[in-house]
Amino acid sequence: MKQPVISLKVLLPLAVLVLAGVASWIVFALRTQPAPQNSTATIPDVNVLRVQPQSVRLNVYSQGVVSPREEIDLVSEVAGKVVQMHPALVAGGFFKVNDLLLTIDPRDYDYAITAAQAKIAEAKRVLISEQAQVEQARHEWQALGEGEASSLALRKPQLAEAEAKLQAAQADLAKAQLNRSRCELRAPFTGRVLSKQAGVGQFIVVGAVVARIYASDVAEIRLPISTEQLTFLNLPLALSPVDVRQWPKVTVTADLGGHSYQWLGHIVRSEAALSEDSGQWYWVAQVLNPVLPVAQRPPLIKGLFVHAEIEGTERANVYRLPRNAISSLQTVKLVNAEQKLEIRTVQVLCSDSDAVIVESGLKPGERVVVSELPMAINGTTVKVLND
């Protein structure tokens, strides 16, 4: 029986595949193996603050807009042509109390005074004549009459009429003099002009607004304070009046022209009700002489937005921490004696833009982490850099 002959065409591809596999195995077996490395855990570096209890004044921060103590419309009470105006009666002008700001032509009112004086003279003449007739009637009745004389016989009604006419004439004179005095519009307080609506030569009617003015001796700022912030302020909540000097001081700050300026004032009163929109209680601070120039400080003008720092009460045995030392869950990271982290919840009393005041949860001398440590886990070993 004849043996099958394997064809060279079959053996040659098989040989090539075998040789390629052997070569691949040799390359894989002889490749350089990387040296094993020892993995060591990284210990984070932290900065700490050794806390100590201290006394802190818990000031309250608020903000508001400056407004004047008084702001009114200067209104004409008589009609006439404007014949004179004060040079300061322009927008932004300064004036003092009782300054003559505007004069209305008084001639018509001078004529009315003269006419009223004439009526008084006539009424006095009639009254004197009537008094003489009354006296004559009384003598005639005593000489010729019998019994008690009537009021008409003694001309008492005529006398009362003459007296009433004299009083009416005197009232007309007083009214004419009052109208004459109203031709001069004087400043009711020291202040500034906000706007002007009249000019020399203009005829104005009764009730016309001549200018809008406001007092410059006192500036007021409405400051919203939450009911929680009242805990830190020594504010008299009773309705009885209290000496202003006992009310908290206020430091008002404003930025003008790239510079920061300060004014000192006091809380003087509270508004009668809480705001329905925000639930906050508005308290009013006053600053005396806000336009008085001090060390090149600009005036505290109407409409200026300001920040206010209200003097609060002093609280002892509390801890002051930077804001980054406490989380939003009111927890702090401590480093214990074994250099390990301890996460602890604390009681926050209040906070501002720079610091947090902790009321309880810390002990004197403990180390609080003040550097960034996002992946903080209880028991993690740390390295303190600034202990």
C-alpha positions as CSV (number, residue, x, y, z in Angstrom):
1,M,0.0,0.0,0.0
2,K,1.4,3.4,-1.0
3,Q,2.1,5.9,1.8
4,P,0.6,9.5,1.4
5,V,3.2,12.0,0.5
6,I,2.9,15.3,2.3
7,S,3.2,18.2,-0.1
8,L,5.9,20.8,0.3
9,K,3.2,23.5,-0.2
10,V,1.6,22.3,3.1
11,L,4.8,21.9,5.2
12,L,6.3,25.3,4.4
13,P,3.4,27.5,5.8
14,L,3.3,25.3,9.0
15,A,7.1,25.7,9.4
16,V,6.8,29.5,9.1
17,L,4.0,29.7,11.7
18,V,6.0,27.5,14.2
19,L,9.1,29.6,13.8
20,A,7.1,32.9,14.3
21,G,5.5,31.5,17.5
22,V,8.9,30.4,18.9
23,A,10.4,33.8,18.2
24,S,7.5,35.6,19.9
25,W,7.9,33.4,23.0
26,I,11.6,34.0,23.1
27,V,11.1,37.8,23.0
28,F,8.4,37.7,25.7
29,A,10.5,35.5,27.9
30,L,13.7,37.6,27.6
31,R,12.1,41.1,28.1
32,T,13.3,43.2,31.0
33,Q,11.1,43.0,34.0
34,P,10.6,46.4,36.0
35,A,12.0,46.4,39.4
36,P,9.3,46.2,42.1
37,Q,8.7,49.5,44.0
38,N,7.7,49.8,47.6
39,S,4.4,51.8,47.9
40,T,4.4,54.2,50.8
41,A,1.3,56.3,51.9
42,T,1.6,60.1,51.5
43,I,1.2,61.9,54.8
44,P,-0.6,65.3,54.2
45,D,0.9,68.5,55.6
46,V,-1.3,70.8,57.6
47,N,-1.2,74.2,59.4
48,V,-2.8,74.4,62.7
49,L,-4.0,77.1,65.1
50,R,-3.8,76.6,68.9
51,V,-7.0,78.0,70.2
52,Q,-7.5,79.9,73.4
53,P,-10.7,81.4,74.9
54,Q,-11.0,85.1,74.6
55,S,-13.4,88.0,75.0
56,V,-14.9,89.2,71.8
57,R,-17.2,92.2,71.0
58,L,-19.9,90.8,68.7
59,N,-20.5,93.7,66.3
60,V,-23.4,93.5,63.9
61,Y,-23.0,94.5,60.3
62,S,-25.7,96.0,58.2
63,Q,-26.1,98.4,55.2
64,G,-28.4,101.1,54.1
65,V,-28.9,104.3,52.2
66,V,-28.4,107.8,53.6
67,S,-31.5,110.0,53.9
68,P,-31.9,113.4,55.5
69,R,-33.7,114.0,58.8
70,E,-36.2,116.3,57.1
71,E,-37.0,116.6,53.4
72,I,-39.9,119.0,52.4
73,D,-41.3,120.9,49.5
74,L,-41.0,124.7,49.9
75,V,-44.5,125.9,49.0
76,S,-45.8,129.4,48.4
77,E,-48.8,130.3,50.6
78,V,-49.6,133.4,48.6
79,A,-49.8,134.3,44.9
80,G,-47.6,136.8,43.1
81,K,-44.5,137.5,41.0
82,V,-41.1,136.4,42.3
83,V,-38.9,139.5,42.7
84,Q,-35.9,138.1,44.6
85,M,-34.2,134.7,45.2
86,H,-31.3,133.7,47.4
87,P,-28.1,132.9,45.5
88,A,-28.1,129.5,47.2
89,L,-31.5,128.6,45.9
90,V,-30.1,126.3,43.2
91,A,-29.7,122.5,43.1
92,G,-27.0,121.6,45.6
93,G,-27.0,125.0,47.3
94,F,-26.4,125.4,51.0
95,F,-28.5,127.6,53.3
96,K,-28.9,128.3,57.0
97,V,-31.9,128.4,59.1
98,N,-34.1,131.6,58.7
99,D,-32.3,132.6,55.4
100,L,-34.6,134.5,53.1
101,L,-34.8,132.1,50.1
102,L,-37.4,133.8,48.0
103,T,-39.5,137.0,47.9
104,I,-42.9,137.5,46.2
105,D,-44.0,141.0,45.1
106,P,-45.5,142.4,48.4
107,R,-47.3,145.5,47.0
108,D,-50.8,144.0,46.8
109,Y,-50.5,142.8,50.4
110,D,-49.2,146.2,51.6
111,Y,-52.3,147.7,50.0
112,A,-54.5,145.2,51.8
113,I,-52.9,146.2,55.1
114,T,-53.6,149.8,54.5
115,A,-57.2,149.0,53.6
116,A,-57.6,146.9,56.8
117,Q,-56.2,149.7,58.9
118,A,-58.7,152.1,57.5
119,K,-61.5,149.7,58.3
120,I,-60.3,149.5,61.9
121,A,-60.3,153.3,62.2
122,E,-63.8,153.4,60.9
123,A,-65.0,150.6,63.2
124,K,-63.4,152.4,66.2
125,R,-65.3,155.6,65.2
126,V,-68.6,153.7,65.0
127,L,-67.9,152.0,68.3
128,I,-67.1,155.3,70.1
129,S,-70.3,156.8,68.7
130,E,-72.4,153.9,69.7
131,Q,-70.9,153.9,73.2
132,A,-71.9,157.5,73.6
133,Q,-75.4,156.8,72.3
134,V,-75.7,153.9,74.8
135,E,-74.7,156.2,77.6
136,Q,-77.2,158.8,76.5
137,A,-80.0,156.2,76.3
138,R,-79.2,155.1,79.8
139,H,-79.5,158.6,81.2
140,E,-82.7,159.3,79.3
141,W,-84.3,156.1,80.6
142,Q,-83.3,157.0,84.2
143,A,-84.9,160.4,83.8
144,L,-88.1,159.5,81.9
145,G,-88.5,155.8,81.9
146,E,-90.3,153.5,84.4
147,G,-89.2,150.0,85.5
148,E,-86.4,148.1,84.0
149,A,-85.2,149.2,80.5
150,S,-84.9,146.7,77.7
151,S,-81.7,145.9,75.9
152,L,-83.0,147.5,72.7
153,A,-83.9,150.7,74.6
154,L,-80.4,150.9,75.9
155,R,-79.0,150.1,72.4
156,K,-77.0,147.1,73.6
157,P,-77.5,145.2,70.3
158,Q,-76.1,148.2,68.4
159,L,-73.1,148.3,70.7
160,A,-72.4,144.6,70.4
161,E,-72.6,145.0,66.6
162,A,-70.1,147.8,66.6
163,E,-67.7,145.9,68.8
164,A,-68.0,142.8,66.5
165,K,-67.2,145.0,63.4
166,L,-64.1,146.3,65.1
167,Q,-63.0,142.8,65.9
168,A,-63.6,141.7,62.3
169,A,-61.6,144.7,61.0
170,Q,-58.7,143.8,63.4
171,A,-58.9,140.2,62.1
172,D,-58.7,141.5,58.5
173,L,-55.6,143.5,59.5
174,A,-54.0,140.4,61.1
175,K,-54.8,138.3,58.0
176,A,-53.4,141.0,55.7
177,Q,-50.2,141.2,57.8
178,L,-49.9,137.4,57.8
179,N,-50.2,137.3,54.0
180,R,-47.6,140.1,53.8
181,S,-45.2,138.0,55.9
182,R,-45.8,135.0,53.6
183,C,-44.3,137.0,50.7
184,E,-40.9,136.1,52.2
185,L,-40.1,132.4,52.2
186,R,-37.5,131.6,54.8
187,A,-35.5,128.5,55.5
188,P,-37.1,126.4,58.3
189,F,-33.8,124.7,59.0
190,T,-30.1,124.5,57.9
191,G,-29.8,122.4,54.8
192,R,-29.4,122.0,51.1
193,V,-31.5,122.4,48.0
194,L,-32.4,119.3,46.2
195,S,-34.2,120.9,43.3
196,K,-35.7,124.3,42.2
197,Q,-39.0,124.9,40.4
198,A,-39.3,128.7,40.3
199,G,-37.3,131.7,39.0
200,V,-37.2,135.5,39.3
201,G,-40.0,137.1,37.3
202,Q,-42.2,134.0,37.4
203,F,-45.8,134.3,38.7
204,I,-46.6,131.6,41.2
205,V,-50.0,130.6,42.6
206,V,-51.0,129.6,46.0
207,G,-49.7,126.1,46.8
208,A,-47.0,126.2,44.1
209,V,-43.8,124.2,44.9
210,V,-40.9,126.6,44.7
211,A,-38.1,124.1,45.7
212,R,-37.4,120.8,47.4
213,I,-35.0,121.1,50.3
214,Y,-33.7,118.9,53.1
215,A,-32.0,119.3,56.4
216,S,-28.2,118.8,56.5
217,D,-27.6,118.9,60.3
218,V,-28.4,115.2,60.8
219,A,-28.2,112.3,58.4
220,E,-30.2,109.1,58.9
221,I,-29.7,105.5,57.7
222,R,-32.3,102.8,58.0
223,L,-30.4,99.6,59.0
224,P,-32.1,96.2,58.7
225,I,-31.4,93.9,61.6
226,S,-32.6,90.3,61.9
227,T,-34.3,89.1,65.1
228,E,-31.3,86.8,65.6
229,Q,-28.8,89.7,65.5
230,L,-30.7,91.4,68.3
231,T,-29.1,88.9,70.7
232,F,-25.7,90.6,70.1
233,L,-26.9,94.2,70.5
234,N,-27.7,96.2,73.6
235,L,-30.8,97.7,72.2
236,P,-33.7,99.0,74.4
237,L,-36.7,97.0,73.1
238,A,-39.1,98.8,75.4
239,L,-41.1,101.7,74.1
240,S,-40.1,104.1,76.8
241,P,-37.6,106.8,75.7
242,V,-33.9,106.2,76.5
243,D,-31.0,108.5,76.6
244,V,-29.4,108.4,73.2
245,R,-25.9,108.1,74.7
246,Q,-26.9,104.7,76.0
247,W,-27.7,103.4,72.5
248,P,-25.1,101.5,70.5
249,K,-22.5,103.4,68.5
250,V,-22.4,102.9,64.7
251,T,-19.5,103.3,62.3
252,V,-20.6,104.2,58.8
253,T,-18.3,103.4,55.9
254,A,-18.6,104.5,52.3
255,D,-16.3,104.2,49.3
256,L,-15.9,107.4,47.2
257,G,-13.4,107.9,44.5
258,G,-11.4,104.8,45.3
259,H,-11.1,105.8,49.0
260,S,-12.9,104.6,52.1
261,Y,-14.3,107.2,54.5
262,Q,-15.9,106.7,57.9
263,W,-18.5,108.6,60.0
264,L,-19.5,108.0,63.6
265,G,-23.1,107.9,64.8
266,H,-25.6,106.3,67.1
267,I,-28.7,104.2,66.9
268,V,-31.5,106.5,68.0
269,R,-34.8,104.6,67.4
270,S,-36.5,101.7,65.8
271,E,-39.4,101.6,63.4
272,A,-42.8,100.6,64.6
273,A,-43.2,97.3,62.8
274,L,-41.2,94.5,61.2
275,S,-40.9,94.4,57.4
276,E,-43.6,92.2,55.9
277,D,-41.3,91.3,53.0
278,S,-38.1,90.3,54.8
279,G,-39.2,89.9,58.4
280,Q,-36.4,92.2,59.5
281,W,-36.6,95.1,62.0
282,Y,-35.3,98.4,60.8
283,W,-33.4,100.6,63.2
284,V,-32.4,104.2,62.4
285,A,-28.9,105.5,62.9
286,Q,-28.1,109.2,63.0
287,V,-24.9,111.0,62.1
288,L,-24.5,114.6,63.3
289,N,-23.1,117.2,61.0
290,P,-22.7,114.9,58.1
291,V,-21.6,117.7,55.7
292,L,-19.0,119.1,58.1
293,P,-15.6,118.8,56.4
294,V,-13.2,116.8,58.5
295,A,-9.7,115.9,57.3
296,Q,-10.8,116.4,53.6
297,R,-13.6,113.9,54.1
298,P,-16.5,114.3,51.7
299,P,-20.0,115.1,52.9
300,L,-22.3,112.2,53.8
301,I,-24.9,113.1,51.1
302,K,-28.4,111.9,50.5
303,G,-28.7,108.7,48.6
304,L,-25.2,107.4,49.4
305,F,-25.0,103.6,49.9
306,V,-23.1,102.8,53.1
307,H,-22.0,99.9,55.2
308,A,-22.6,100.1,59.0
309,E,-20.9,98.3,61.9
310,I,-23.0,98.4,65.0
311,E,-21.3,98.1,68.3
312,G,-22.4,94.8,69.9
313,T,-22.2,93.2,73.4
314,E,-19.0,91.6,74.7
315,R,-19.0,87.8,75.1
316,A,-16.3,86.0,77.1
317,N,-14.8,82.5,76.8
318,V,-15.4,82.1,73.1
319,Y,-13.1,81.0,70.3
320,R,-12.3,83.0,67.2
321,L,-11.5,80.9,64.1
322,P,-10.9,81.8,60.5
323,R,-13.8,80.9,58.2
324,N,-11.8,78.2,56.3
325,A,-11.3,76.4,59.6
326,I,-15.0,75.4,59.9
327,S,-17.1,73.5,57.4
328,S,-20.7,74.2,56.3
329,L,-21.8,71.4,58.7
330,Q,-20.2,73.3,61.6
331,T,-17.4,70.8,62.1
332,V,-13.7,71.5,62.7
333,K,-10.6,69.3,62.1
334,L,-8.4,68.8,65.1
335,V,-4.9,67.3,65.4
336,N,-4.6,65.2,68.6
337,A,-1.4,64.2,70.4
338,E,-0.9,61.2,68.1
339,Q,-0.8,63.5,65.1
340,K,-4.1,62.1,63.9
341,L,-7.2,64.0,62.6
342,E,-10.3,64.3,64.7
343,I,-13.5,65.6,63.2
344,R,-15.6,67.4,65.8
345,T,-18.9,69.3,65.7
346,V,-18.9,72.7,67.4
347,Q,-21.5,75.3,68.4
348,V,-21.2,78.5,66.3
349,L,-22.3,81.7,67.9
350,C,-22.0,84.0,64.9
351,S,-19.9,84.7,61.9
352,D,-18.8,87.5,59.5
353,S,-16.8,87.7,56.3
354,D,-13.5,87.1,58.1
355,A,-14.1,84.9,61.1
356,V,-16.3,82.5,63.0
357,I,-17.0,82.8,66.7
358,V,-17.4,79.3,68.3
359,E,-19.3,79.2,71.6
360,S,-18.6,75.6,72.6
361,G,-17.1,72.3,71.4
362,L,-13.4,73.3,71.8
363,K,-10.9,73.2,74.7
364,P,-8.0,75.6,75.4
365,G,-4.8,74.7,73.6
366,E,-6.4,72.3,71.0
367,R,-4.9,72.4,67.5
368,V,-7.4,73.3,64.8
369,V,-6.5,72.7,61.2
370,V,-6.6,76.0,59.2
371,S,-5.2,74.8,55.9
372,E,-7.1,73.2,53.1
373,L,-7.7,69.5,53.6
374,P,-10.5,68.4,51.3
375,M,-10.3,64.6,51.9
376,A,-10.3,64.7,55.7
377,I,-11.0,61.3,57.4
378,N,-11.1,60.6,61.1
379,G,-7.9,59.0,62.3
380,T,-5.8,60.1,59.3
381,T,-2.1,60.7,60.2
382,V,-1.0,64.2,59.3
383,K,2.2,66.3,59.5
384,V,1.9,69.6,61.3
385,L,4.1,72.3,59.7
386,N,3.7,75.2,62.1
387,D,3.3,73.6,65.6
